[in-house]
Amino acid sequence: MIVWALNFNRSKKSFHVLELSRQSENRTLSLFTAVYSRMSQLSRQPIAELYKSIRSHFLSMVSNNDDDLENSVYKFFIELFPVAYLHGINSEQAIKQTKVFDFHNDYKHCLTRMYDQFQPFGSIPKMLSKSIVQSVQMGSVFLKALTGGADVLSNVESLSATNLDKNCKEALVKMSYCSSCKGYSHVKPCYGYCMNVMRGCLYLYLGSLNKDWNSFTDDIPKLNSVVTSQENGIETVIRSLDTKLSEAIMYAMENGPRIDEKVKHACGNPNLLEKVIDGHSHNLQNIRQTVNNQNSNWPSPIHTVLVDFMSSVDRSKDFFMRISDSLCEDYQTSPNNYQKCWEGTHLGDYDHEIIGFDQQKYNPAVIIPQTHEFDTNGNSQLHILNDKLINLRNIVLKPLHTNFLTKHDNDKMFSDMAVEDGSGGYSEETNNDDEDYGEGSGFAASGDGGIDARTPIVGIPSDNNTAETGSGSNVVCQLSIVSYLSILFVGMIVTQQ
């Protein structure tokens, strides 16, 4: 069930974000057509490339280079600058015409080369880039986490029962066959006895996997809260892109005289090429009104789906230890029949309590060495699954410990991007208060909540297949731990009939 939930919610989340990005792209294109019509045709390709890069990084299942997405945002604004300068800042000549013009390539090259010096859009590109990169990164990590978690669970069935602990083997034989030796061939083991034996065996064999899985399920809600944040989550950032891009252009228009002076000083007077595209001039008041009046027909939120999913994730804690519940359910009898069940040495009532997952050292049915430490007992498949969970945790925790924009940063970033100085120009305010996101906010996991410093035992294959097991003569080596235990029980039932 949890594997299905992981895969379903990954598909649901990715589809929802992709649909949001497509609608956001359409809104941006519509905005440019309606408000910045002279820029519309010349800006379509940069806009398309920006959204394409966002979608690509979001869906990528390999380790993304965040610099690539940051460069894509940077490239977008560089390519937008010549268009905005001609048709938004220095549009006196174009306003008088019924056609749109473009710069010669050499003049465009000068504008793009001097972009960093001109800073035509203020600090908006830098702050927007940070917001996009961080939100897309978290969204991508969320998808990786769900995919990786489902992959680990799907491969549990393939775990070999090689090197099953001798204490477990003895307990299984005692539970499964000793009753027959004493003439009780048709008697089932007591439910509590079965649970303790199976929990002890699973603890010895899958304890390390269970521990890492529990830590992983603790991290998923923290990651989800960041991804779905109303302040800087990926959906919030994508929904606001059209508005933020428009604000960047308005900033350039409001600072037109200063930018125009810098451009002409560095690049001279422009040479224009005629483009056969009808257009009209831009009025800042009309622009703001159009932006505010845009239709907001966004896809329906998937909040309810995610709430249900988080509940499923929480219930999956101790997943590997709970395998005992399904293996022992056939031996769950009514209290009145307890005296007829096998309790390990004779028929009667099993008077020991079922030992909890974290108290297995007190298990009366399976000897758990006091010095027992979780290891993988030379099982390469178990190595791989442990490594996958360790690496998944590190993938999830790393961005949770990086700097994130706070609500204050976002409000400040896109409100008053500059303050007027004495000469009539503008000087930009910068915020150097970069605190670690999550500090004191509860996002840092408790205990070993930091990045897992354990070195992976073996390399993780690039595909989703676990390593092949050796073809030893012992048939147990070719069976999964779950299958092996199940076969023991089936054999016992057949013997008792």
N, C-alpha and C positions, 0 to 999 in steps of 0.2 A: 504493500500500500504506500509506504513512504517513498519507494523508488518511483512509483507512478506520480506521486505528488511533486517530487523534485523535478521530474521531466515535464510534467504538465505546467507547473508554474514558471519554469524556464521559458517554455514556448509562449505562455500567456504574457509574461513580462516583455520578452523580446518583440512579440507582435505588437503589443501596446505602444512601446517606445518607438518602434519603426513607423507605426501609423501616426503617432504624434509628430515625428520628424517630417513626414511627408506633408501633413497638414500645415506644419509650421513653414515649410519651404513654400508651399502654395500661397500662404498668407503673405510671406515676404515678397514673393514675386508679384502678387496682386497689389501690395502696398506700393511697390516701386512703379507699377504700371499706373496706378491711380494718382499717386502723389508726386513721384519723381519720374515723370514720363520720359523726360529727355535722357535720363540715366538708364531707363528700363532695359532696352535692348543690349546696351554695352555692359550691363551688370548681371545679366542672366547667367552667363557662364561661370563667373566667380561665385555667385550664390549657389549654383548647382554643385560646384566642386566642394564648397564648404560643407554642405549638408551630406554629400557623398562621403567625405572624410569622417564626419561625425558618426554616420551609420557604420562605416567600415571598422572604426576603432571600437565601437560598442559591441559589434558582433564577433570580433576577432577572438579566437580561442587560444591564440598564442600570446606570449608576453608582449604587450604593446610597448612601443617606444613613445612615451608621452610627448617627447620633443617633436615627433612627427605631426601630431595633432596640433600642438602649439604652433609649429611652422605653417600648418595649413591655415590657421586663423590669421597669422601674421601675413601670409601671402594674400589672403582675401582682402585685407585692408590696404595692402600695397597696391593691388590691382584696382581697388575701388577708388583710390585717391585721385588718379588722373580724371576719372569720370566725374567724381564729386567736385573736383576743382574747376573743371570746365563748365559743367552744367548746374552747379550749385553755388560755387564761390565766385568765379569770374565769368558770369553769364551775361554781362551787359550786351555784348555783340550778339550772342545767341538768342537773347530775348527778342531782339528786333527781327529775327528771321522766323520763317515757318518750318525750317529744317534744322536738324541736329548736326553738330560738327564733332569731329574727333581730332586729337593731336597727331602730328607726325610722330613716327616711332622714335626719332632721336630726342624729341621733347619729352615724350613719355618716359624714355629711359632716364632722363635727367630728373624727372619728378619722382620716379620710383627709387632712384639711387640716393636722392636726398630726403627720402621719406622720414627716416629716423630724426633728421635734423629739423624738419618742418613740424613734426608731430601734429598733423592736421586734425586728428580726431581726439586729441588730448590723451588722457589715461584710459579712455574707454576700451580701446583694443586690448591693452595689457590686462585689465581687470576682467574683461569678458573672456579673454583667452584662458585665464586662470580658472574662471568659473566653469567654462566648457570642459577643459581638460580634466579637472577634478571630478566633475559630475559624471562624465562619460567613463572615466577610469573606474569609478565606484560601480556604475551600472554594469560595466564589462566584468569586473571582479565578481559581482553578484551572479551573473550568468555562469561564469567559470566555477563558482562554488557549488551551484546547484548541479551542474553537469558532472563535476568531479565527485560530489557526494553520491549521486545516483550510480556512477561507475563503480565506486568502491562497494556499495551494497550489492550491486548486480554480480560482482565477482566473488562474493563470499561463498556462494554455492560451489565455486570451482576450487576452494581451498582444499589442499590435500590433507589427509589425516596422518601423514608421515610424522614420526616422532611424537605421537600422542603420549602424554605423560603417563608413566607407569602407574602412578597412584590412581589416575583416571581409569586406566584399563582394568585395574583390579576392582575398582568400585563398580564398573559397568558389568563385569563378569559376575560379581557377587549379587548384583541386583537382578541380572537377566537370567542366570542359570542355576544359582545355588538352591533356589526353591525346588527346582526339578530334581536335584540330587537328593533332596530330603523327602521326595514323594509328593510334592505339591505342584504338579506340572500344570494345573489349570488355574493357578492363583496368580493374580496380577500384583505388581509391587504397589505399595501404598503411594498415594499421590505426593505427600510431603517428602517421602523417601526419594521418589523419582526426581522431584524438583531439586532436592539438595545434591543428588548425584550429578544431575545434568548441569546445574549451576556451577558446581565445583569443577567439572570437566571444562566447561566453557570458560570459566575464569582462568584456569591454567593455560588454556590454549588461545583464547581470544581476548584475554584481559587487557592486553596493551591496545588492541584495536578498539575495544569498548571505551577505554579511557580517552583515547584520541577522538573518537566519535563524539563523546559527550562534550569535550572541549569545543569541537567543531560546531555542534548544535547550539552551544552557548554564544558563539560568535555570529551566527547567521542573523538572529534578531537585531544585533547591533548594526550589522552591515545593512540590513533592510531599513532600519530607521534613518540611516544616512541617505540611502538611495531614494527613499520616498519623502525626504525632508521637504517641507513647504518653503524653506528658505533657499536651499542650494542643491536639492535633489535633481536628478537628470530630467525628470518631467517638468519641473518648475523652470529649469534653465531653457529647455527646448521651447516651452510655451512662450517665453518672453523674448526669444531671439529677434523676432521681427521688430519689436518695440526698441530693443537695444541697438539694433543696426540703424534704425531711423534716428535714434538719439545721437548716434555717432555723426550722421550726416548733418543733423541740425546743429551740433556743436561746431562742425566745420563752417557751416553757413554763418553762424553767429560770430565766429572769429575770422570771417572772410578777409577783412582789411589787413589784419596782421599776417595771415597766411599768404595772401596775394603779394604783399610787400617782400616777404622772404623768398617766394618762388621767383619773382621777377629779378630779384637781386642775384639769385643763384643760377637761374636758367634763362633769363632774358624774356623777351616777348614771344608768345607762342605762334607757331605756324599751324593753321587749321586745315583739316580735310573735311569735305562735305559728306555727310551721311544722310541717305534718303529715308529719314524717320521723322514723322510728325511729332511735335512735342509742344509743351507750354511751360511757362515760367513757374517758379515755386514761391509760395507765400508761407512763411513760417506758421502763422496763425491757422491757415487752412490745413497745413500739414499736421499740426498737433491735433486738430479736431478730427481729421480723417483717421489718424492712428488710434485715437481714443474710441472712435465709433466702429472699429473693425468688428465684424461678426465673430463670436467666440464659440463656434460649433466644434468643440473638441471631442475626441472619443470619450466614452463613459469611463470613469475611473474604475480601477480594479481593486479598490481598497478591501472590499469584502472577501475577495478571493485570497488576497495576501494575509488577511487576518486568520482565515481558516488554515492557510498554509503554515503560518507561524505556530498555530496550535498543533498541527501535525508534527512539525519539527520538534516541538517541546515534548510531545508524547513519544518521540523516537529515541529519547535518551535511554541508555542501557539496552539499545536495540539488540546487540549481539548476545547479551546475557538473557534477554527475554525469549531467545529461541527455545529455551527450556520450557516455556509456557506451552508452546505448540507441540513440543515433543512429548510432554507429559499429560496433555489434556485427555487422552484416552484412559488414563488411570485415575481420573478424578471421580471418586465414588462418594456416595452419600455417607454421612456420619455413622449410620446404622450398620454399614458394611465394613467399617474400618477393621474390625476384628478378623475379617477374612482376607486381609491383604498381607503381602510379604513385606516385612520391615527390615530385612537384611539378615536376620538370624533365625527367625521363626515367624509364625502367623500371629497377628495381633494388631494392636493400635499403635501407630507410629507416633510416639509422644514427643519427638523433637520438633522444634519450630522450624519453619522454612527460613533459611538464613538469607539476609539481604545481600544485595550485590556488593556492597562495600564492607561487608563483615565476613567474607568467605574464610578468613583464617580460623573462624570458629565453626566451620562446617563439620558436622559429626559424620558425614557420609563419605567425604573425600579428604584425604590428608593433604593439607596445604602447608608446605614448608614455611616455617616462620621467616626464613631468609629469602623467600621467593621473590624474585624480581621479574617483571615482565620481560620476556624476550621472545624471539621468534623461532627458537629451537632449530635453526638451520633450514627452515622452510622458506624457500625463495619466494613463493607466492605470497606468503604472509609478510615477508620483507617488503614486497612491492606495495601491498595495500597499506601497510604502516607508513611507508615513505610517501605515498599519495596523500594520506591524511595529514602528515606533518607538513608537506609542501602546500596543501590546500589551506591549512591554518595560517601559514606564513603569508600566502597570497592575500588572504582576507585581512590579517592583522596589520600588514605593512601600510596600506593606505589609511587604515583607521587611526594610525599614529602620526600621519602627516598633517600639515597645516591645512585647515579648511576655512573658507569664508564664513564669518558669522553673519547673523542678520544685520548687525550694525554695519559691517563692511559693505554688504549688498546695498543697504539704503544709502549709505554715504557715497558709494561708488557711482551710482547712476542718478543722483539728485543734482547737486551743484558741483559739476566736474571742475569748475574753476572759479576763482574769485577775481573780481575786477581790481587791477592795480591803478596806481596814480596816473599812468600815461594813457589810460583808455584801453590798454591791452589786457591780457589775462595771464595770471600765474597759477599753475596747477598745484593743488594740495595733494600731498602724498601721505599715505598712512603706513608708517613703519612698524606698527604694532602687530607683529605676526606671532600670535600665540599658537601653541600646539592645539589642534582641534581635539576635543575630547578631554582635555586636562581638567580634572575635577567634574567631568560631566557624566561619568559612569560608563564611558565607552571603553576604557581600558579594562581588560578582563582581569578578574581577581586571580590571586595565586600566580599560576604560570601563564598569565594572560598576555605576556609579551611575545615577541617573535620567538618561535621555537628554534632554539639553537642546536637541536640535535642534528647531526649529520646524517643524511639519508644513507641507509645501509647499502643499497644497490641503486644503480641508475634506473630511472623511470622510463619505460618505453614510450615512444612518441604516439603509439596507437593505444587503444583501450584494452588490449589483450594482456593477460598476465603471462608470466614465463611458463614454459612447458615444464612438466615434472618428469623426473626420470622414470624409466619403465622398469622398475625393479620387479622381482619375482613375487613379492608380497602384494596381494591384491589390495590390501589396505592402502598402499601408497598411491593407488590410482583412484581412490574414492575421496570425495569431499568429506570434511568433518561432519557436516550435517547429514549427508547421505549415509555415512558410515554408522552414525548413531541411530539413524532411522532403520537401517537394515538390521542392526542388532535387535531392535524392538520388534520388528516384523518377524524375525526368526523366533523370538521368544513367544510371540502370540501363537505362531503356527505350532510350536512345541507344546503349548498349553492346551491346544484344542484336541 
